Amino acid sequence: MPTQEQVLNALRACQEPELHQDIVTLNMVQNLEIQEGTVSFDYVLTTPACPLKGMMELEAREAVLKVPGVQEVKIKMTAAVRKDMRLERVMPSGVKNIIAVGSGKGGVGKSTVACNLAVSLALDGARVGLMDADVYGPNQPQMMGVSGFEPQAGADNKIDPAENFGVKVFSMGFLMEPDQPVIWRGPMLHGAITQFLRDVQWGELDYLVVDLPPGTGDVQLSLCQAVPLVGSVIVTTPQSIALSDVRKAVAMFNKLNVPILGVVENMREFACPHCGKASRIFSQGGAEELAKKHNVPLLGTVPLDPAVCETGETGKPVSKTRPDSAPAKAFRELARKVAAAVSVRVASHKPLEIQTVK
């Protein structure tokens, strides 16, 4: 019968592709059992949205099957998202990681990306919240299909958020009359952002996605000062005028010491629903150049598709309701890349803390 040491030695040949260490050292192999020729164990990923899950499982299975005496391998793929421990000081709740979604200007689809990023993470099994910090134009209640939600105080006098598509949602839109403008100075904005973070009953979340307003103003500054962000996602469109404003957003996050997880290029091209031919509406190559200049990855590109607008307006995010569409596939891939980038950032703060092998 194969021994535990033989199996672990075989698994040491398998590296976590993002963290560049073997999965035994990272304590990603748990509950190892050997019964005659059958080996079973839990493979604990750093995120349920791991983009390379299938490849990693196959590699581990093939490694163990090479051990003399092993006839069958049973692997349970699971995940344990690790908390950004810097949050403990300022936000002692169940929120593990906070991701900001920003842009240099309006009209680039930032709220659409934030909405579908949150829904896509939830579809992969993560516990997700979506905080609408765009206090001047709170669109998430409509996009997430929770318009008309009336917040109520729950346990510990905290406000219960809305929930839909597996995502907890809170927005300034819940606190305002329709078409009522927000005419606030900086201190009031800071107070609202702080309340959204600390007085909403977010519960246990792997990721809290924050939809920022466009630009580089008081809300962005308040958020970055209130809590440590694991990183930011920058949304742009291909045309040069959008990119010139995005550079300011990149500079702002750099100045505030917020890591940039990467850039998303929205509305890259339009695919004709009749002939299927793709047409570039805007200029090309800007997002790639921006990512290269600032040494950050281009996380993905999203095509211009009427389905994105339609599903957003009706409160049925395209990632959930049109899963086979090109935009939905792009958002799912984007979410997995963001989750992987978060895992790398958090691992750089402190070693992984999950169970040792039994």
VOROFI-712874 format. One record per residue (C-alpha): residue number from 1; residue in three letters; x, y, z. Coordinates in steps of 0.02 Angstrom, whole numbers, plus 50000, padded with zeros to 5 digits. Layout:
# residues N
+------+------+-------+-------+-------+
| dofi | tiza |     u |     v |     w |
+------+------+-------+-------+-------+
|  NUM |  ALA |     X |     Y |     Z |
...
+------+------+-------+-------+-------+
This chain:
# residues 358
+------+------+-------+-------+-------+
| dofi | tiza |     u |     v |     w |
+------+------+-------+-------+-------+
|    1 |  MET | 50000 | 50000 | 50000 |
|    2 |  PRO | 50067 | 50174 | 49960 |
|    3 |  THR | 50119 | 50279 | 50109 |
|    4 |  GLN | 50064 | 50455 | 50153 |
|    5 |  GLU | 50242 | 50518 | 50130 |
|    6 |  GLN | 50250 | 50446 | 49954 |
|    7 |  VAL | 50088 | 50534 | 49907 |
|    8 |  LEU | 50142 | 50700 | 49982 |
|    9 |  ASN | 50309 | 50691 | 49893 |
|   10 |  ALA | 50217 | 50663 | 49729 |
|   11 |  LEU | 50105 | 50814 | 49763 |
|   12 |  ARG | 50255 | 50923 | 49802 |
|   13 |  ALA | 50288 | 50920 | 49615 |
|   14 |  CYS | 50125 | 51017 | 49589 |
|   15 |  GLN | 50143 | 51205 | 49600 |
|   16 |  GLU | 50007 | 51333 | 49631 |
|   17 |  PRO | 50027 | 51429 | 49467 |
|   18 |  GLU | 49993 | 51602 | 49541 |
|   19 |  LEU | 50088 | 51585 | 49705 |
|   20 |  HIS | 50233 | 51484 | 49632 |
|   21 |  GLN | 50249 | 51365 | 49779 |
|   22 |  ASP | 50205 | 51181 | 49791 |
|   23 |  ILE | 50031 | 51140 | 49854 |
|   24 |  VAL | 50093 | 51038 | 50003 |
|   25 |  THR | 50198 | 51182 | 50070 |
|   26 |  LEU | 50047 | 51297 | 50047 |
|   27 |  ASN | 49939 | 51175 | 50149 |
|   28 |  MET | 49819 | 51157 | 50004 |
|   29 |  VAL | 49812 | 50968 | 50027 |
|   30 |  GLN | 49700 | 50920 | 50174 |
|   31 |  ASN | 49615 | 50767 | 50246 |
|   32 |  LEU | 49728 | 50645 | 50156 |
|   33 |  GLU | 49670 | 50465 | 50171 |
|   34 |  ILE | 49740 | 50304 | 50097 |
|   35 |  GLN | 49637 | 50145 | 50093 |
|   36 |  GLU | 49723 | 50005 | 50001 |
|   37 |  GLY | 49750 | 50074 | 49825 |
|   38 |  THR | 49631 | 50222 | 49841 |
|   39 |  VAL | 49697 | 50395 | 49888 |
|   40 |  SER | 49575 | 50534 | 49934 |
|   41 |  PHE | 49606 | 50712 | 49991 |
|   42 |  ASP | 49535 | 50888 | 49989 |
|   43 |  TYR | 49618 | 51012 | 49871 |
|   44 |  VAL | 49590 | 51183 | 49952 |
|   45 |  LEU | 49605 | 51324 | 49825 |
|   46 |  THR | 49632 | 51505 | 49873 |
|   47 |  THR | 49470 | 51555 | 49784 |
|   48 |  PRO | 49318 | 51463 | 49718 |
|   49 |  ALA | 49337 | 51570 | 49560 |
|   50 |  CYS | 49508 | 51495 | 49520 |
|   51 |  PRO | 49532 | 51508 | 49330 |
|   52 |  LEU | 49647 | 51355 | 49326 |
|   53 |  LYS | 49547 | 51238 | 49437 |
|   54 |  GLY | 49528 | 51101 | 49307 |
|   55 |  MET | 49710 | 51100 | 49258 |
|   56 |  MET | 49767 | 51096 | 49440 |
|   57 |  GLU | 49653 | 50949 | 49482 |
|   58 |  LEU | 49713 | 50851 | 49330 |
|   59 |  GLU | 49896 | 50884 | 49373 |
|   60 |  ALA | 49872 | 50825 | 49553 |
|   61 |  ARG | 49779 | 50669 | 49498 |
|   62 |  GLU | 49913 | 50620 | 49372 |
|   63 |  ALA | 50051 | 50650 | 49501 |
|   64 |  VAL | 49972 | 50535 | 49630 |
|   65 |  LEU | 49931 | 50399 | 49502 |
|   66 |  LYS | 50118 | 50384 | 49470 |
|   67 |  VAL | 50146 | 50324 | 49650 |
|   68 |  PRO | 50171 | 50134 | 49654 |
|   69 |  GLY | 50015 | 50046 | 49719 |
|   70 |  VAL | 49893 | 50189 | 49685 |
|   71 |  GLN | 49744 | 50129 | 49583 |
|   72 |  GLU | 49617 | 50268 | 49610 |
|   73 |  VAL | 49625 | 50452 | 49661 |
|   74 |  LYS | 49476 | 50545 | 49735 |
|   75 |  ILE | 49498 | 50733 | 49746 |
|   76 |  LYS | 49372 | 50852 | 49824 |
|   77 |  MET | 49401 | 51026 | 49754 |
|   78 |  THR | 49356 | 51160 | 49882 |
|   79 |  ALA | 49413 | 51336 | 49925 |
|   80 |  ALA | 49456 | 51446 | 50073 |
|   81 |  VAL | 49474 | 51630 | 50029 |
|   82 |  ARG | 49598 | 51709 | 50148 |
|   83 |  LYS | 49562 | 51875 | 50230 |
|   84 |  ASP | 49665 | 52031 | 50201 |
|   85 |  MET | 49719 | 52043 | 50383 |
|   86 |  ARG | 49743 | 52231 | 50369 |
|   87 |  LEU | 49553 | 52244 | 50379 |
|   88 |  GLU | 49551 | 52178 | 50558 |
|   89 |  ARG | 49605 | 52346 | 50629 |
|   90 |  VAL | 49473 | 52452 | 50545 |
|   91 |  MET | 49331 | 52337 | 50493 |
|   92 |  PRO | 49313 | 52191 | 50615 |
|   93 |  SER | 49179 | 52100 | 50518 |
|   94 |  GLY | 49167 | 51949 | 50404 |
|   95 |  VAL | 49224 | 52044 | 50249 |
|   96 |  LYS | 49386 | 51965 | 50188 |
|   97 |  ASN | 49436 | 52073 | 50040 |
|   98 |  ILE | 49380 | 52241 | 49968 |
|   99 |  ILE | 49399 | 52273 | 49781 |
|  100 |  ALA | 49368 | 52446 | 49707 |
|  101 |  VAL | 49306 | 52466 | 49528 |
|  102 |  GLY | 49347 | 52639 | 49460 |
|  103 |  SER | 49371 | 52741 | 49304 |
|  104 |  GLY | 49436 | 52910 | 49255 |
|  105 |  LYS | 49274 | 52966 | 49174 |
|  106 |  GLY | 49090 | 52923 | 49163 |
|  107 |  GLY | 49007 | 52826 | 49024 |
|  108 |  VAL | 49136 | 52687 | 49009 |
|  109 |  GLY | 49026 | 52553 | 49088 |
|  110 |  LYS | 49107 | 52550 | 49259 |
|  111 |  SER | 48946 | 52508 | 49351 |
|  112 |  THR | 48906 | 52371 | 49225 |
|  113 |  VAL | 49078 | 52294 | 49253 |
|  114 |  ALA | 49060 | 52306 | 49443 |
|  115 |  CYS | 48887 | 52225 | 49438 |
|  116 |  ASN | 48939 | 52082 | 49325 |
|  117 |  LEU | 49104 | 52057 | 49416 |
|  118 |  ALA | 49008 | 52032 | 49580 |
|  119 |  VAL | 48879 | 51916 | 49501 |
|  120 |  SER | 49013 | 51815 | 49412 |
|  121 |  LEU | 49111 | 51789 | 49573 |
|  122 |  ALA | 48951 | 51730 | 49658 |
|  123 |  LEU | 48914 | 51610 | 49513 |
|  124 |  ASP | 49083 | 51528 | 49547 |
|  125 |  GLY | 49033 | 51498 | 49728 |
|  126 |  ALA | 49108 | 51649 | 49817 |
|  127 |  ARG | 49015 | 51750 | 49950 |
|  128 |  VAL | 49001 | 51923 | 49876 |
|  129 |  GLY | 48939 | 52097 | 49919 |
|  130 |  LEU | 48917 | 52248 | 49805 |
|  131 |  MET | 48930 | 52421 | 49882 |
|  132 |  ASP | 48869 | 52561 | 49770 |
|  133 |  ALA | 48981 | 52706 | 49818 |
|  134 |  ASP | 48930 | 52808 | 49665 |
|  135 |  VAL | 48826 | 52922 | 49775 |
|  136 |  TYR | 48792 | 53046 | 49635 |
|  137 |  GLY | 48723 | 52916 | 49514 |
|  138 |  PRO | 48679 | 52756 | 49608 |
|  139 |  ASN | 48632 | 52633 | 49471 |
|  140 |  GLN | 48660 | 52467 | 49558 |
|  141 |  PRO | 48482 | 52450 | 49629 |
|  142 |  GLN | 48414 | 52449 | 49451 |
|  143 |  MET | 48554 | 52344 | 49378 |
|  144 |  MET | 48540 | 52213 | 49516 |
|  145 |  GLY | 48350 | 52207 | 49512 |
|  146 |  VAL | 48326 | 52273 | 49690 |
|  147 |  SER | 48247 | 52442 | 49656 |
|  148 |  GLY | 48121 | 52487 | 49789 |
|  149 |  PHE | 48213 | 52396 | 49928 |
|  150 |  GLU | 48184 | 52482 | 50096 |
|  151 |  PRO | 48329 | 52459 | 50219 |
|  152 |  GLN | 48285 | 52401 | 50395 |
|  153 |  ALA | 48389 | 52390 | 50552 |
|  154 |  GLY | 48432 | 52211 | 50595 |
|  155 |  ALA | 48545 | 52128 | 50724 |
|  156 |  ASP | 48660 | 52243 | 50823 |
|  157 |  ASN | 48569 | 52394 | 50748 |
|  158 |  LYS | 48655 | 52364 | 50583 |
|  159 |  ILE | 48564 | 52388 | 50417 |
|  160 |  ASP | 48518 | 52232 | 50320 |
|  161 |  PRO | 48569 | 52244 | 50136 |
|  162 |  ALA | 48466 | 52189 | 49987 |
|  163 |  GLU | 48513 | 52026 | 49903 |
|  164 |  ASN | 48491 | 51957 | 49728 |
|  165 |  PHE | 48585 | 51834 | 49616 |
|  166 |  GLY | 48684 | 51779 | 49770 |
|  167 |  VAL | 48754 | 51954 | 49798 |
|  168 |  LYS | 48720 | 52069 | 49946 |
|  169 |  VAL | 48690 | 52248 | 49888 |
|  170 |  PHE | 48686 | 52418 | 49971 |
|  171 |  SER | 48670 | 52585 | 49886 |
|  172 |  MET | 48633 | 52769 | 49916 |
|  173 |  GLY | 48488 | 52738 | 49798 |
|  174 |  PHE | 48397 | 52647 | 49939 |
|  175 |  LEU | 48400 | 52805 | 50045 |
|  176 |  MET | 48343 | 52933 | 49916 |
|  177 |  GLU | 48185 | 52977 | 49824 |
|  178 |  PRO | 48194 | 52944 | 49636 |
|  179 |  ASP | 48273 | 53090 | 49540 |
|  180 |  GLN | 48330 | 53173 | 49703 |
|  181 |  PRO | 48507 | 53243 | 49680 |
|  182 |  VAL | 48646 | 53222 | 49808 |
|  183 |  ILE | 48720 | 53394 | 49842 |
|  184 |  TRP | 48847 | 53355 | 49977 |
|  185 |  ARG | 49017 | 53419 | 50029 |
|  186 |  GLY | 49166 | 53309 | 50068 |
|  187 |  PRO | 49133 | 53274 | 50254 |
|  188 |  MET | 48957 | 53213 | 50218 |
|  189 |  LEU | 49020 | 53099 | 50080 |
|  190 |  HIS | 49153 | 53030 | 50197 |
|  191 |  GLY | 49019 | 52994 | 50328 |
|  192 |  ALA | 48910 | 52902 | 50203 |
|  193 |  ILE | 49053 | 52792 | 50141 |
|  194 |  THR | 49103 | 52751 | 50320 |
|  195 |  GLN | 48924 | 52704 | 50364 |
|  196 |  PHE | 48906 | 52593 | 50212 |
|  197 |  LEU | 49063 | 52499 | 50263 |
|  198 |  ARG | 49034 | 52481 | 50449 |
|  199 |  ASP | 48847 | 52496 | 50481 |
|  200 |  VAL | 48783 | 52377 | 50347 |
|  201 |  GLN | 48763 | 52194 | 50399 |
|  202 |  TRP | 48877 | 52123 | 50264 |
|  203 |  GLY | 48905 | 51961 | 50358 |
|  204 |  GLU | 49035 | 51837 | 50296 |
|  205 |  LEU | 49098 | 51893 | 50125 |
|  206 |  ASP | 49246 | 51832 | 50024 |
|  207 |  TYR | 49240 | 51989 | 49917 |
|  208 |  LEU | 49158 | 52160 | 49936 |
|  209 |  VAL | 49156 | 52245 | 49765 |
|  210 |  VAL | 49143 | 52435 | 49777 |
|  211 |  ASP | 49073 | 52532 | 49629 |
|  212 |  LEU | 49157 | 52703 | 49636 |
|  213 |  PRO | 49096 | 52862 | 49552 |
|  214 |  PRO | 49195 | 52921 | 49401 |
|  215 |  GLY | 49343 | 53035 | 49426 |
|  216 |  THR | 49464 | 53061 | 49569 |
|  217 |  GLY | 49364 | 53152 | 49702 |
|  218 |  ASP | 49308 | 53145 | 49883 |
|  219 |  VAL | 49226 | 52973 | 49877 |
|  220 |  GLN | 49383 | 52888 | 49811 |
|  221 |  LEU | 49489 | 52976 | 49941 |
|  222 |  SER | 49367 | 52932 | 50082 |
|  223 |  LEU | 49362 | 52748 | 50035 |
|  224 |  CYS | 49551 | 52732 | 50022 |
|  225 |  GLN | 49573 | 52818 | 50190 |
|  226 |  ALA | 49436 | 52721 | 50278 |
|  227 |  VAL | 49491 | 52543 | 50238 |
|  228 |  PRO | 49638 | 52453 | 50156 |
|  229 |  LEU | 49589 | 52395 | 49982 |
|  230 |  VAL | 49662 | 52233 | 49919 |
|  231 |  GLY | 49664 | 52314 | 49747 |
|  232 |  SER | 49573 | 52412 | 49613 |
|  233 |  VAL | 49506 | 52369 | 49441 |
|  234 |  ILE | 49515 | 52509 | 49312 |
|  235 |  VAL | 49381 | 52516 | 49176 |
|  236 |  THR | 49408 | 52606 | 49011 |
|  237 |  THR | 49348 | 52609 | 48832 |
|  238 |  PRO | 49466 | 52606 | 48683 |
|  239 |  GLN | 49458 | 52788 | 48629 |
|  240 |  SER | 49601 | 52902 | 48676 |
|  241 |  ILE | 49495 | 53031 | 48768 |
|  242 |  ALA | 49439 | 52898 | 48892 |
|  243 |  LEU | 49617 | 52836 | 48914 |
|  244 |  SER | 49681 | 53010 | 48954 |
|  245 |  ASP | 49561 | 53018 | 49102 |
|  246 |  VAL | 49599 | 52839 | 49154 |
|  247 |  ARG | 49782 | 52885 | 49174 |
|  248 |  LYS | 49729 | 53006 | 49310 |
|  249 |  ALA | 49636 | 52868 | 49400 |
|  250 |  VAL | 49790 | 52757 | 49390 |
|  251 |  ALA | 49897 | 52898 | 49460 |
|  252 |  MET | 49772 | 52925 | 49602 |
|  253 |  PHE | 49773 | 52743 | 49657 |
|  254 |  ASN | 49963 | 52740 | 49647 |
|  255 |  LYS | 49975 | 52896 | 49755 |
|  256 |  LEU | 49855 | 52819 | 49882 |
|  257 |  ASN | 49956 | 52656 | 49884 |
|  258 |  VAL | 49811 | 52551 | 49817 |
|  259 |  PRO | 49874 | 52408 | 49707 |
|  260 |  ILE | 49801 | 52405 | 49532 |
|  261 |  LEU | 49744 | 52227 | 49494 |
|  262 |  GLY | 49725 | 52269 | 49310 |
|  263 |  VAL | 49632 | 52358 | 49171 |
|  264 |  VAL | 49468 | 52308 | 49087 |
|  265 |  GLU | 49431 | 52371 | 48911 |
|  266 |  ASN | 49244 | 52387 | 48889 |
|  267 |  MET | 49151 | 52407 | 48723 |
|  268 |  ARG | 49301 | 52342 | 48627 |
|  269 |  GLU | 49205 | 52294 | 48470 |
|  270 |  PHE | 49029 | 52272 | 48407 |
|  271 |  ALA | 48975 | 52102 | 48340 |
|  272 |  CYS | 48833 | 52121 | 48216 |
|  273 |  PRO | 48688 | 52008 | 48268 |
|  274 |  HIS | 48640 | 51983 | 48085 |
|  275 |  CYS | 48803 | 51944 | 47996 |
|  276 |  GLY | 48914 | 51906 | 48147 |
|  277 |  LYS | 49052 | 52021 | 48085 |
|  278 |  ALA | 49148 | 52114 | 48221 |
|  279 |  SER | 49176 | 52301 | 48197 |
|  280 |  ARG | 49288 | 52414 | 48300 |
|  281 |  ILE | 49186 | 52567 | 48345 |
|  282 |  PHE | 49328 | 52657 | 48433 |
|  283 |  SER | 49516 | 52667 | 48408 |
|  284 |  GLN | 49622 | 52516 | 48452 |
|  285 |  GLY | 49764 | 52465 | 48566 |
|  286 |  GLY | 49745 | 52600 | 48698 |
|  287 |  ALA | 49708 | 52484 | 48844 |
|  288 |  GLU | 49853 | 52369 | 48801 |
|  289 |  GLU | 49970 | 52518 | 48793 |
|  290 |  LEU | 49905 | 52586 | 48959 |
|  291 |  ALA | 49926 | 52417 | 49045 |
|  292 |  LYS | 50101 | 52396 | 48976 |
|  293 |  LYS | 50155 | 52572 | 49025 |
|  294 |  HIS | 50099 | 52551 | 49205 |
|  295 |  ASN | 50155 | 52369 | 49217 |
|  296 |  VAL | 49982 | 52302 | 49259 |
|  297 |  PRO | 49888 | 52162 | 49170 |
|  298 |  LEU | 49749 | 52186 | 49044 |
|  299 |  LEU | 49620 | 52082 | 49136 |
|  300 |  GLY | 49500 | 52067 | 48992 |
|  301 |  THR | 49400 | 52146 | 48852 |
|  302 |  VAL | 49211 | 52155 | 48843 |
|  303 |  PRO | 49122 | 52172 | 48676 |
|  304 |  LEU | 48989 | 52303 | 48640 |
|  305 |  ASP | 48826 | 52205 | 48642 |
|  306 |  PRO | 48646 | 52269 | 48658 |
|  307 |  ALA | 48612 | 52124 | 48777 |
|  308 |  VAL | 48723 | 52205 | 48909 |
|  309 |  CYS | 48619 | 52365 | 48906 |
|  310 |  GLU | 48455 | 52272 | 48900 |
|  311 |  THR | 48493 | 52157 | 49046 |
|  312 |  GLY | 48565 | 52300 | 49149 |
|  313 |  GLU | 48410 | 52407 | 49127 |
|  314 |  THR | 48293 | 52264 | 49174 |
|  315 |  GLY | 48393 | 52211 | 49327 |
|  316 |  LYS | 48449 | 52045 | 49255 |
|  317 |  PRO | 48640 | 52049 | 49238 |
|  318 |  VAL | 48702 | 51972 | 49077 |
|  319 |  SER | 48823 | 51858 | 49171 |
|  320 |  LYS | 48676 | 51769 | 49251 |
|  321 |  THR | 48537 | 51781 | 49123 |
|  322 |  ARG | 48633 | 51762 | 48958 |
|  323 |  PRO | 48774 | 51644 | 49011 |
|  324 |  ASP | 48815 | 51589 | 48834 |
|  325 |  SER | 48835 | 51765 | 48765 |
|  326 |  ALA | 49007 | 51838 | 48726 |
|  327 |  PRO | 48993 | 51975 | 48861 |
|  328 |  ALA | 48944 | 51848 | 48995 |
|  329 |  LYS | 49092 | 51738 | 48952 |
|  330 |  ALA | 49206 | 51891 | 48957 |
|  331 |  PHE | 49141 | 51942 | 49129 |
|  332 |  ARG | 49161 | 51764 | 49198 |
|  333 |  GLU | 49341 | 51760 | 49137 |
|  334 |  LEU | 49371 | 51934 | 49209 |
|  335 |  ALA | 49305 | 51880 | 49380 |
|  336 |  ARG | 49421 | 51730 | 49386 |
|  337 |  LYS | 49572 | 51836 | 49342 |
|  338 |  VAL | 49525 | 51964 | 49476 |
|  339 |  ALA | 49504 | 51825 | 49605 |
|  340 |  ALA | 49675 | 51754 | 49560 |
|  341 |  ALA | 49755 | 51926 | 49574 |
|  342 |  VAL | 49675 | 51951 | 49745 |
|  343 |  SER | 49744 | 51784 | 49805 |
|  344 |  VAL | 49919 | 51837 | 49753 |
|  345 |  ARG | 49903 | 52006 | 49840 |
|  346 |  VAL | 49839 | 51930 | 50003 |
|  347 |  ALA | 49972 | 51794 | 50003 |
|  348 |  SER | 50103 | 51930 | 49995 |
|  349 |  HIS | 50038 | 52004 | 50159 |
|  350 |  LYS | 50051 | 51846 | 50265 |
|  351 |  PRO | 50070 | 51657 | 50238 |
|  352 |  LEU | 49911 | 51559 | 50206 |
|  353 |  GLU | 49819 | 51504 | 50362 |
|  354 |  ILE | 49723 | 51344 | 50325 |
|  355 |  GLN | 49720 | 51173 | 50405 |
|  356 |  THR | 49872 | 51061 | 50401 |
|  357 |  VAL | 49867 | 50892 | 50317 |
|  358 |  LYS | 49793 | 50755 | 50423 |
+------+------+-------+-------+-------+
